[in-house]
């Protein structure tokens, strides 16, 4: 008996001279979670778009439950039962949670009117399946990135389907949210559903998926049984080379480094309570906390994106008002969490994105822009960060996630800030790009800059930081210095089982 739910047969796709997919073939068994792994630019997204019917292949075919695609159109594949959640959010911020879970209101019509109570009841049932404590009438605009991502996944899970495709579904989720999602997906797969799962988190794939297929440079490499594969094996097959991680033992940042940023009594109503923190020159400080801890709010608050109170000094000088332009003048840079919504001009060129923070450097006395100089400036950053693009005129929308992230980092560093605030530095990027970005961040610290890094991935902070500050209930509850960093202790602090007194800049 053939237990294949999905067959990908000799699929190829080119864009001009670029061969995105080259004769890709593999099968996905019914009732399994099948991961697709590869570096940025390996062809994962193109393949998923072919399966979803958003892109027509040049050759080859897709077969779902024994039926070959007759055409490649999203409406057609939706009728076949293919449901996909893209990496970049597609939610309606001006609508409620219930309306986002069930955007097709026709099922709730009664006498030509929407049955609002039935809509709320169905939304409560869906939210309960994720242990989600949200009111159905809550506006999406007020939710966190992780909450929005879960709502979009809930929308997919409440549609009839034969194949569920999830592209980086845990990239914006906390550890607890990711674990909850994977338990739900496991239950669905055990019940006979077929799930395609794209992720760069190899431990997550090995712990939750049944099989993983590796792509490299648009080609299919191999399918592994997740029960027998190792992380090193997958990394090497994905990269096509021995990938040496930057995990060498490093010395701690100098204890006598110049104070670069000192904040006292930082408060944002409903987000942060009485936060105090100090950074020294040459150190990378991590911020870690579970969902709702406030860790993701610190960098935006310090950069003036929230209405905040408290005192802030940068290199010994008071910053009287927390506003983005004032912080930039004092040498503070910021890298946002969501590159699509508030990090990049997705349809403008790389040159525009990188030169935008220092545009006055390329303006003449009558306001004319010296475009060639701006392009040369951006080209230097492309080389520095190894940004892979056809030219400096390519828009970020045409780049892989890892290269988009590098463009956003380059833009944040364009005016040479001395303090850099970074939220989720490697969200949605592969292991090679992650190692590359980490090397750049450590290089900035060696140059004497201070970095405050928030990440929902504790292993990332353990590999990158000199100190990790732990938050819970909108407050700092402790710190771990390089010599005392321990994942179990940090998680214990974050989960609330070990209250610890805290002094800014002093390791617990």
VENMO-V687785 format. One line per field, one symbol per residue. ss: DSSP state (~ for helix, > for strand, _ for the rest). A space follows every 10 residues. Layout:
ss->???
This chain:
ss->___>>>>>>> >>>>>__>>> >>>>>>>>>_ __>>>>>___ ___~~~~~~~ ~~______>> >>>>__>>__ ___~~~~~~~ _>>>>_____ _____>~~~~ ~___~~~~>> __>>_~~~~~ ~~~~~~~~~_ ________>~ ~~__~~~~~~ ~~~~~~~___ __>>>>>___ ____~~~~~~ ~~~~~~~~~~ ___>>>>>__ _~~~~~~~__ >>>>>>__>> >>>>>_____ ~~~~~~~~~_ __________ ________>> >>>>>>>>__ _>>>>>>>>> ___>>>>>__ ____~~~~~~ ~~______>> >>>>__>>__ ___~~~~~~_ _>>>>___~~ ~~______>~ ~~~~~~~~~~ ~~>_____>_ ~~~~~~~~~~ ~~~~______ ____>~~~__ ~~~~~~~~~~ ~~~_____>> >>>_______ ~~~~~~~~~~ ~~~~~~___> >>>>___~~~ ~~~~__>>>> >>__>>>>>> >~~~__~~~~ ~~~~~_____ ________
